[in-house]
């Protein structure tokens, strides 16, 4: 099990903007009901633009067991987010979680 399936801090730590072409209405896979139109070219994951962001697709408790309800259809910013990155550590700190450990080198 990935550390991400027990975390979810990134899904409740950042605004998630992506191309409108990633929405179902434009031929992509992100469900239209979870996308908010920002401009003619940018959509945002619903819930991530609040003062305390939490993606509407996230379920579970942060730091315990969290899952993405649209994992297979998530937008590119979510696909590109790296477990253990500086941004990951920042999101985890916001939720009082320690940074993920480095992978041992072989």
C-alpha positions as CSV (number, residue, x, y, z in Angstrom):
1,X,0.0,0.0,0.0
2,X,1.3,3.4,-1.0
3,X,1.8,6.0,1.7
4,X,-0.6,8.1,-0.4
5,X,-3.6,5.8,0.4
6,X,-3.1,6.6,4.0
7,X,-2.5,10.3,3.7
8,X,-4.6,12.5,1.3
9,X,-2.9,15.7,2.6
10,X,-2.2,16.9,-0.9
11,X,-5.9,16.6,-1.8
12,X,-6.6,19.0,1.1
13,X,-3.7,21.3,0.8
14,X,-3.7,22.9,-2.7
15,X,-5.8,24.5,-5.3
16,X,-6.0,22.2,-8.3
17,X,-6.3,23.9,-11.7
18,X,-6.2,22.1,-15.0
19,X,-7.1,22.4,-18.7
20,X,-10.8,22.4,-19.5
21,X,-9.9,19.8,-22.1
22,X,-9.5,17.3,-19.2
23,X,-13.2,17.5,-18.4
24,X,-15.7,15.0,-19.8
25,X,-17.6,17.8,-21.6
26,X,-14.4,18.5,-23.5
27,X,-13.5,14.9,-24.3
28,X,-11.4,14.3,-21.1
29,X,-12.0,12.0,-18.1
30,X,-12.5,14.4,-15.2
31,X,-16.2,14.2,-14.2
32,X,-17.9,17.5,-15.0
33,X,-19.6,17.6,-11.6
34,X,-16.3,17.8,-9.9
35,X,-14.9,20.6,-12.1
36,X,-15.5,24.3,-11.7
37,X,-15.0,26.6,-14.6
38,X,-12.4,29.3,-13.9
39,X,-11.8,30.7,-17.4
40,X,-12.4,29.6,-20.9
41,X,-9.3,27.4,-20.7
42,X,-8.9,26.5,-17.0
43,X,-11.1,24.3,-14.7
44,X,-10.5,23.7,-11.0
45,X,-11.3,20.7,-8.8
46,X,-14.4,21.5,-6.8
47,X,-13.5,22.2,-3.1
48,X,-9.9,23.1,-3.7
49,X,-10.5,26.9,-3.9
50,X,-11.7,27.2,-0.3
51,X,-9.7,28.8,2.5
52,X,-9.1,25.3,3.8
53,X,-9.1,23.3,0.5
54,X,-10.4,19.8,0.3
55,X,-11.0,18.2,-3.0
56,X,-14.6,17.0,-3.5
57,X,-13.3,13.7,-4.8
58,X,-11.4,12.9,-1.6
59,X,-13.0,10.6,1.0
60,X,-11.7,9.4,4.3
61,X,-9.6,10.9,7.0
62,X,-6.3,12.7,6.2
63,X,-3.3,10.9,7.7
64,X,-5.3,7.7,8.4
65,X,-7.1,6.4,5.3
66,X,-7.8,8.7,2.4
67,X,-8.8,7.8,-1.1
68,X,-9.5,9.6,-4.4
69,X,-13.0,8.8,-5.7
70,X,-11.9,9.5,-9.3
71,X,-8.3,8.2,-9.1
72,X,-8.5,6.7,-12.7
73,X,-10.0,10.0,-14.0
74,X,-8.0,12.5,-12.0
75,X,-6.5,15.6,-13.7
76,X,-2.8,16.0,-14.7
77,X,-1.8,18.1,-11.7
78,X,-2.9,15.2,-9.5
79,X,-1.1,12.6,-11.7
80,X,2.1,14.6,-11.6
81,X,2.2,15.2,-7.9
82,X,5.1,13.2,-6.4
83,X,4.9,11.3,-3.2
84,X,7.7,12.5,-0.9
85,X,8.3,15.7,-2.8
86,X,8.7,19.1,-1.2
87,X,5.1,19.9,-2.0
88,X,4.1,16.6,-0.4
89,X,6.0,17.5,2.8
90,X,4.4,21.0,2.8
91,X,0.9,19.5,2.6
92,X,1.7,16.9,5.3
93,X,3.0,19.7,7.6
94,X,-0.2,21.6,7.1
95,X,-2.1,18.7,8.6
96,X,0.4,18.0,11.4
97,X,1.9,14.9,9.7
98,X,5.6,14.2,9.6
99,X,7.4,14.1,6.2
100,X,7.6,10.8,4.4
101,X,10.9,9.0,4.8
102,X,13.4,8.7,1.9
103,X,13.4,5.4,0.0
104,X,16.5,3.3,0.9
105,X,19.1,3.3,-1.8
106,X,20.0,-0.1,-3.3
